[in-house]
């Protein structure tokens, strides 16, 4: 097979040999780029993203374990006022725009936030839990600009 290709190549004119050689070089470059380099770059990018997610998850889990390790050592704080007002004020302090805040009595409320940074939102949830406000349900959806949309319901732990 190789002898036939070599014989064919030798039988070409000098100009045809140059054109075939250029074509072979360009074909090798295209195969190298699209068949080898780009898949490796894509895999590397995917691994970096997975690693970042794993680091964030690990930090979040570590913080939760620290809180569980402390147990009920911290004193439960008594909430002054209705829960929906406390949530609204706390969200405003953290810079979140609460689209809806539906109270269900004095000790429960449901909120909707259309755009929030994920890390800032979870830090805020952690602070609320330290104040004695328990997260009951949570629904998170990613948005186009890299933030999250949140539906959450809270209940007073006391």
Buried (B, 14 or more C-beta within 10 A) or exposed (E): EEEEEEEEEEEEEEEEEEEEEEEEEEEEEEEEEEEEEEEEEEEEEEEEEEEEEEEEEEEBEEEEEEEEEEEEEEEEEEBEEBBBBBBBEBBEEBEBEBEEBEBEEEBBBBBBBBBBBBEBBBBBBBEBBEBBBBEEEEEBEEEEEEBBBBBBBBBBBE
